[in-house]
Amino acid sequence: MFNTTALFWAVCLICIINIIRYFSSLRVLLSILRESDPMLYQSVDGNGFFKTHGQFNKQIRLVRYINSQSYINHHDPDVILFCERIRKQFILMEMLCGIVLLCLIAIVI
């Protein structure tokens, strides 16, 4: 058999690393948007995105932009590349968080 506690901590570590990669990719995307599409950058609260005083509604606008794949028709190929990367990382992060939750339930039971 396998140790569920060890599996839990291993998946937690992988999940934390992927969350860090996700936020790093968001920072790169915002810096690319600042130069290539200033209007979109301002509409998603580019200056205050990672600050505590950031506007949550504008931040959700970027998430919707990426999840609905509205970036496909963007003129800059770098924006398309990073949006696709962020979308895949978000899906991976969701799956890993689900596995962490299942491991936690298995430990409790």
C-alpha positions in Angstrom: 0.0 0.0 0.0 1.0 3.6 -0.1 1.1 6.2 2.6 -1.8 8.7 2.1 0.0 11.3 4.3 3.1 11.2 2.1 0.9 11.4 -1.0 -1.0 14.4 0.5 2.2 16.4 1.2 3.7 15.5 -2.2 0.6 16.7 -4.0 0.5 19.8 -1.8 4.0 20.7 -2.7 3.3 20.2 -6.4 0.2 22.3 -6.1 2.1 25.2 -4.4 4.8 25.1 -7.1 2.1 25.3 -9.8 0.4 28.2 -8.0 3.7 30.1 -8.0 4.1 29.3 -11.7 0.6 30.5 -12.4 1.1 33.9 -10.7 4.4 34.3 -12.4 2.8 33.7 -15.8 0.1 36.2 -14.9 2.8 38.8 -14.2 4.5 38.2 -17.5 1.1 38.4 -19.3 0.3 41.7 -17.7 3.7 43.1 -18.7 3.2 42.0 -22.3 -0.3 43.5 -22.2 1.1 46.8 -21.0 3.0 47.2 -24.2 0.9 45.4 -26.8 -2.7 46.2 -25.7 -2.8 49.2 -23.2 -6.7 49.3 -23.3 -7.0 45.7 -22.2 -4.3 46.2 -19.6 -6.2 49.1 -18.1 -9.6 47.2 -18.3 -8.2 44.3 -16.2 -6.6 46.7 -13.7 -3.0 46.0 -14.8 -1.4 48.4 -12.3 -3.2 47.2 -9.2 -3.7 43.5 -10.2 -1.5 42.1 -7.5 -2.0 44.8 -4.9 -4.5 44.7 -2.0 -6.3 47.7 -3.3 -6.9 46.1 -6.7 -10.4 46.1 -8.1 -11.8 42.5 -7.9 -14.3 43.0 -10.8 -11.5 44.0 -13.1 -9.4 41.1 -12.1 -12.3 38.7 -12.8 -12.5 40.3 -16.3 -9.1 38.9 -17.1 -10.1 35.4 -15.8 -13.2 35.6 -18.0 -11.1 36.7 -21.0 -8.8 33.7 -20.6 -11.5 31.1 -19.8 -13.8 32.2 -22.7 -10.7 32.0 -25.0 -11.3 35.6 -26.3 -7.6 35.9 -26.7 -7.6 33.8 -29.9 -8.4 36.8 -32.1 -5.7 39.0 -30.5 -3.2 40.6 -32.8 -0.1 39.8 -30.7 1.0 36.1 -30.8 2.8 36.5 -27.4 -0.5 37.3 -25.7 -2.1 34.3 -27.3 0.7 32.0 -26.2 0.7 33.3 -22.6 -3.1 33.2 -22.3 -3.1 29.6 -23.5 -0.4 28.7 -21.1 -2.2 30.4 -18.2 -5.4 28.6 -19.1 -3.7 25.2 -19.1 -1.9 26.0 -15.8 -5.3 27.0 -14.2 -6.9 23.7 -15.3 -3.9 21.8 -13.9 -4.1 23.8 -10.6 -7.8 22.9 -10.3 -7.1 19.2 -10.8 -4.3 19.3 -8.3 -6.4 21.1 -5.7 -9.1 18.4 -6.2 -6.5 15.7 -5.6 -5.3 17.5 -2.5 -8.9 17.6 -1.2 -9.3 13.9 -2.0 -6.1 13.0 -0.2 -7.2 15.1 2.8 -10.5 13.2 2.9 -8.7 9.9 2.7 -6.5 10.9 5.6 -9.5 11.9 7.7 -11.3 8.6 6.9 
